[in-house]
Amino acid sequence: MKRQRFVPLLLLLPFLLLLAVFLLGLCSGLVQSFGIVPSLGLTEPTLRYYQELFCSDELWRSLGYSLYLSVVSSVLAVIGGVLLCSALVLSGKAKGHKKMVGMLQLPIMLPHVVVALFAMNLLSQSGLLARLLYALGMISGQESFPDLLFDQAGVGIILSYLWKEIPFVAFFVMTLMAAINENLGEAARNLGASPIQAFFRVTLPLCMPAIKNAFLIVLAFSFGAYELPFLLGPTTPKALPVAAYLEYISPDLKNRPRAMAMNSIVLFISLGMAWLYYCLFQQKMIRLQGGKSDEE
């Protein structure tokens, strides 16, 4: 019996070790952001790096560009994911369709580096799409194809995010939407509502908590990611995670506190998004507990 008590702790040990490493790195980065790097001879805490960042136009341009990429891609991903999920649910293909679920999981599992490679081969002026349009006579030359990569509008970055995030939103919402549509949606149809009316007045409103959660997840993820903005983004402005990475790998090691200050700003904004997700989750749990108590 005593040995069995330690089994859960042993199973949690790998997770606890990874968590300890993560927290150690996080604390080290926060300490360095205040100018404490003993290996570089910096031992006095200071807010100078934060003050320099908040007074520089570079930070606000990078922050604005990161928010633009994350908000636009997340809003479009939620719209596209909900439409895709709705089509699957209304067509009856969402339940028990392993192939369909596998197709949705494939883009989610691919790393961003692979997605960036696909985008370069497909969306560049020498890519497959430009060659196809030229072969069909729709453009006069490959140089006439719009420049979708490395532009300040971030079209290539947003499209790459959508390729991964739309299936994620659909996969995230599908189980709940299919269950609601099968139970309450069927009850609404039995009371005289059309399938479309039952979906938009019953199924979709009840799925809004899950849709909001999916939005916050993809928003936080796309805001803190640096691979796609680094590989497909413009020279200026840089996304904030990219600017922090470039500061970190600078030959001048005294730029490390500045890079850590940028990372801390990304961290605090991401924690704010995580806090919103937690609040929404708590509200959902309170509503579920209230519904159970009413039934009792």
Steps between C-alpha positions, in 0.01 A plus 500: 500500500780743585666434168178570312485846657823595325389373157317826405805703606729284289270540200501877550877519545588560129242778482625656823859492373401672174295752696799573725725558198239727343453703819876525548546639149203734546636640826848533349360698207301732727806564717712577193234740370571716806867521405636232731746289301799417724692332218505834315588700807144633540392459860288807577124472435364769271191589300710669232435235235124518545512880495705497179257258338184690595656824374607350166287494187645159413317330788162650414538417131596142584223466757242645262613268221485194728151593619391561140620158386356315799161676513433486124609137466306395813177672394518350152595160646197502731266599216646238265517232769141552610379495139694180434373340819143610423517350152624169639237492774208594275608247239527229765867431428631616837390195698693177465704620204857399582638604161352848534643539850838379376496758221433773755782379724764491226550880462498539878786254545728651235764740639503862392832457319341247264200730449737786413669277242161416348413872488825587323447228240136593445461876552828652381527668160689195375270257681249245377200734509676769294613239245150358476341841442765580238440169323125573493568845352349682799816706562752635250800373694599362836611848605136610462398266781435701820782495752340307788819422690735731691252788472386733779139386457610154619270318258727196478532480878124529552423238234753264658343549842155437354613174345575371850248689712179442303524118546589555867190713564281250312649206692470690832130580453382197302426256782293750697319632194414150376365398842287814536368476146408134551314556829365854541506570126287194435259609772469845337429339164232284659336820628477639147832679443680446172850346513659840427290674768582230754867531423527880521259546791591199713820322398725794416415717807567206733837446330614861554699426821706239314540735202624779730746261661630392160543865401707578810716191450590580139539871588753431774682242289530718189602803706790318668615296198803622308569236232260619230560876555875428499496293180223678306490847656631833366831662587308766690300506715601185679252306711583539869616138553723531192647828625571338837668202332721726287601698807584177681729366225672836456883480526481769769417295809391809689186495285382193693311702767322693224401173330374359830299816561331448160434136589351609832259735323392211275465283811283746690268555203472122448426453871222756466349294219539184710324676789207586272484134394499395865218744582290367212566143613400583857177663380421188300559276803279722718219481243535121479492464880199732515321289240571181695376652826177614331440150367553358849 
